[in-house]
Amino acid sequence: MIKKTIVFGAIIAVISSCYKDNEEDLYKDSECDVTDVSFSEDIMPIINASCATVGCHIAGGSGNGEFINYAQVFTKVENGSLMNRVVTLRDMPPSGSLTDCQIEHFEQWINDGALDN
């Protein structure tokens, strides 16, 4: 009986120690500062790492347009597709690699007028 109690206790301890929260969800409010979003400092680095990559939004890529400079990105802001695909649908990039904070940066930048800053 003692053996069963120890085994049962060990199983409960292991199961209860499984933790499904991730760091981004736990601390997103305190770490994601979108008060002064800049195209050159915040948006373009995300685009370079996640969008303007081999096979996507570069010359000869399969993406709908090139994202090499502000004017090219702003075209997608003007027609609403950047907000729709990145912020609303969250299906870009197809790999789903943008964090919630990066998406918040895009949303804030667009809502602030998508300035070339």
C-alpha positions in Angstrom: 0.0 0.0 0.0 2.8 2.4 0.8 4.4 1.6 -2.6 1.2 2.5 -4.4 0.9 5.8 -2.4 4.5 6.7 -3.3 4.0 5.9 -7.0 0.7 7.8 -7.1 2.2 10.8 -5.3 5.1 10.8 -7.8 2.7 10.7 -10.8 0.7 13.6 -9.4 3.9 15.6 -8.8 5.1 15.0 -12.4 1.7 15.8 -13.9 1.2 18.9 -11.9 4.7 20.2 -12.7 3.8 20.3 -16.5 3.4 23.9 -17.3 1.9 25.0 -20.6 2.3 28.8 -20.3 5.0 30.2 -22.4 7.2 33.2 -21.5 5.7 35.5 -24.2 2.2 35.0 -22.9 3.2 35.5 -19.3 5.1 38.7 -19.8 3.8 40.2 -23.0 2.4 43.3 -21.4 5.6 44.2 -19.7 8.0 43.5 -22.5 6.2 44.8 -25.6 6.6 48.6 -25.9 4.9 50.0 -28.9 4.9 53.6 -27.8 7.3 54.9 -30.5 7.3 52.4 -33.4 9.7 53.3 -36.2 9.7 51.8 -39.7 13.5 51.7 -39.9 14.2 50.5 -36.3 11.2 48.2 -35.7 9.3 47.3 -38.9 12.0 46.9 -41.5 14.1 44.5 -39.3 11.1 42.2 -38.9 10.4 42.4 -42.6 14.1 41.6 -43.4 14.1 38.6 -41.1 10.7 37.2 -41.9 9.3 38.5 -45.2 12.0 39.7 -47.5 13.6 36.3 -47.5 14.6 33.8 -50.2 11.5 32.7 -52.1 9.1 35.4 -50.6 9.0 39.2 -50.9 12.2 39.7 -52.9 12.9 39.9 -56.6 11.9 36.6 -58.2 10.1 35.5 -55.0 6.6 34.1 -54.8 5.4 36.8 -52.5 2.9 39.4 -53.7 5.3 42.2 -54.2 8.8 43.0 -53.0 9.5 44.4 -49.5 12.9 45.8 -50.0 12.1 49.5 -49.1 9.5 51.7 -47.5 7.7 52.6 -50.7 7.1 48.9 -51.5 5.8 48.1 -48.0 3.7 51.3 -47.9 1.9 50.1 -51.0 0.6 47.1 -49.0 -0.4 49.5 -46.2 -2.4 51.7 -48.5 -4.4 48.8 -50.0 -5.0 47.3 -46.6 -3.4 43.9 -47.3 -0.5 44.4 -44.8 -2.9 45.0 -41.9 -5.2 42.2 -43.1 -2.6 39.5 -43.6 -0.2 40.3 -40.7 -2.5 41.7 -38.0 -6.0 40.4 -38.7 -5.5 37.0 -40.3 -2.0 36.5 -38.9 -1.2 34.2 -41.9 1.9 36.1 -42.9 4.6 34.9 -43.0 3.2 31.5 -43.8 5.7 30.0 -41.3 3.8 31.8 -38.5 7.0 33.0 -37.1 5.9 36.5 -35.9 5.5 36.9 -32.2 2.5 38.7 -30.7 4.8 41.6 -29.9 6.0 41.9 -33.5 2.4 41.9 -34.7 1.6 44.6 -32.2 4.4 46.7 -33.7 2.9 46.3 -37.2 -0.5 47.3 -35.9 0.7 50.3 -34.0 2.9 51.5 -36.9 0.0 51.2 -39.3 -2.4 52.9 -36.9 0.1 55.7 -36.4 0.0 56.5 -40.1 2.7 54.1 -41.3 5.4 56.8 -41.4 8.7 56.5 -43.1 10.7 57.0 -39.9 
